[in-house]
Amino acid sequence: MISTNLLLDFGGKITTYPKGAQLFREGETALNYYQVVSGEVKMNNYNLDGKEFIQGIFASGQSFGEPPLFADVKYPANAEALSDSEVIQLHKSQFLELLASHPDVHLKMTETLAKRLFYKAIMVSEISSQEPEHRILRILDYLKKHVHKLDGPFSFKVDLTRQQIADLTGLRVETVIRATKALEKKGELKIKSRKVYR
């Protein structure tokens, strides 16, 4: 995370997006660095059949969509506000200038991108070979620890729909429902008032 004040010093602007608003679309030229101030943003793709695959969910203090800025390529996914959100944007040239003048921030950005790359490698393996219950636990644990920074049993209230969990894990909604119930019976999840807790 880059401090909001530093981003503003380099010309960043805070924009408010209502739930469902598109920040950028797959195939568009990457022009800005984005960092969530409040709310949540998802990055996603759709396959030829129209099925959504969620690439990641980003909350307060997290950035998203940076790799195309470094590789000078187009966005490989869409970005959409999952809730009413405030996002700080910094133009690519100003972002690169910020990194060049602050090596400590550049190093932290490299570390963040390396962790995301590691997570993607793990998830590709998980999605292709593991049982549905395992896939669901892995994605919920990732969101709990790395997105929401929570610890402790049942401290994470999952604000995702069954469909969104399916889109994150590559499962069908019916499979998510069955696996969630099985995980509750095993004591891995708690369900109260139709909300899931991990």
Buried (B, 14 or more C-beta within 10 A) or exposed (E): BBEBEEBEEBBBEBBEBEEEBEBBEBEBEBBBBBBBBBBBBBBBBEEEEEEBBBBBBBBBBBBBBBBBBBEEEEBBBBBBBBBBBBBBBBBBEBBBBBBEEBEEBBEBBEEBBEEBEEBEEEBEEBBEEBEBBBBBBBBBEBBBEBBBEBEEEBEBBBBBEBEBBBBBBBBBBEBBBBBBEBBBEEEBBBEEEEEBBB
